[in-house]
């Protein structure tokens, strides 16, 4: 199974989304179990705390449970391309010196997530 790298921003977003829906951690775990995924409360709490990575399959289920888009989970999540927009030399080196406006747009979009 593939895991996503965990960080505090992701965990905070997950916790914020859960609370916004008025759900407890036990509610989330029950919903996951109804969908065939069993996870301990400790492991789930560690995901929210940014200590533990999350499986992609769990993210898919949580998206469904919380009724949100994937982008909402990733707000504030550092992106490896974020430095490129602020450093034209690094950007030029990353694409072999060619200017590509579509790449700039992609970087800007990823950076805004």
C-alpha positions in Angstrom: 0.0 0.0 0.0 1.2 3.5 -0.8 1.5 6.0 1.9 1.5 9.8 1.7 4.1 11.7 3.6 2.7 13.1 6.8 3.2 16.5 8.2 1.5 18.7 10.8 -0.4 20.8 8.2 -2.1 17.7 6.8 -3.0 16.5 10.3 -4.3 19.9 11.4 -6.4 20.1 8.2 -7.8 16.6 8.9 -8.7 17.5 12.5 -10.2 20.8 11.4 -12.4 19.1 8.8 -13.5 16.4 11.2 -14.5 19.0 13.9 -16.2 21.2 11.3 -18.5 18.2 10.5 -19.2 17.8 14.2 -17.5 14.3 14.2 -15.4 12.8 17.0 -12.4 10.5 16.3 -14.7 7.6 17.3 -17.2 8.7 14.7 -14.5 8.7 12.0 -13.2 5.3 13.1 -16.8 3.9 13.0 -17.3 5.3 9.4 -14.0 3.8 8.3 -15.0 0.5 9.8 -18.3 0.6 7.9 -16.3 1.0 4.7 -14.1 -2.0 5.5 -11.1 -0.2 7.1 -10.2 -0.8 10.7 -7.7 1.6 12.3 -6.9 2.1 16.0 -7.8 5.4 17.6 -4.2 5.9 18.6 -3.1 5.5 15.0 -5.8 7.9 13.8 -4.8 10.4 16.5 -1.2 10.2 15.3 -2.3 11.0 11.8 -4.1 14.1 13.0 -1.0 15.0 15.1 1.3 14.7 12.1 3.2 11.8 13.7 2.0 9.0 11.4 1.7 8.8 7.6 -1.7 8.1 6.0 -2.4 5.4 3.5 -3.7 6.7 0.2 -6.6 4.3 0.5 -7.5 5.9 3.9 -7.4 9.4 2.4 -9.8 8.3 -0.3 -12.2 7.0 2.4 -11.8 10.1 4.6 -12.5 12.3 1.5 -15.8 10.5 1.1 -16.6 10.5 4.9 -15.9 14.2 5.2 -17.4 15.1 1.8 -14.5 17.4 0.8 -12.0 17.6 -2.1 -8.4 16.4 -1.9 -7.2 20.0 -2.1 -8.8 20.8 1.2 -6.6 18.2 2.9 -3.5 19.7 1.4 -3.8 23.4 2.2 -0.6 24.7 3.8 1.2 21.5 2.7 4.7 22.4 1.5 5.3 21.5 -2.1 8.7 20.6 -3.6 8.1 23.1 -6.4 7.3 26.0 -4.1 10.9 27.3 -4.2 11.0 27.3 -8.0 8.6 30.2 -8.3 10.7 32.4 -6.0 14.0 31.5 -7.6 14.1 32.1 -11.4 17.6 30.5 -11.7 16.5 27.4 -9.9 13.5 27.3 -12.1 15.5 27.7 -15.3 17.9 25.0 -14.2 15.0 22.6 -13.4 13.8 22.8 -17.0 17.1 23.0 -18.7 17.0 26.7 -19.2 13.8 26.7 -21.4 11.0 29.1 -20.5 7.6 27.3 -20.3 4.6 29.4 -19.3 2.5 26.3 -18.6 5.0 25.1 -16.1 4.8 28.5 -14.3 1.1 28.1 -14.2 1.3 24.6 -12.8 3.8 25.7 -10.1 1.6 28.6 -9.2 -1.4 26.3 -8.9 0.4 23.8 -6.8 1.8 26.5 -4.6 -1.7 27.9 -3.8 -2.9 24.5 -2.5 
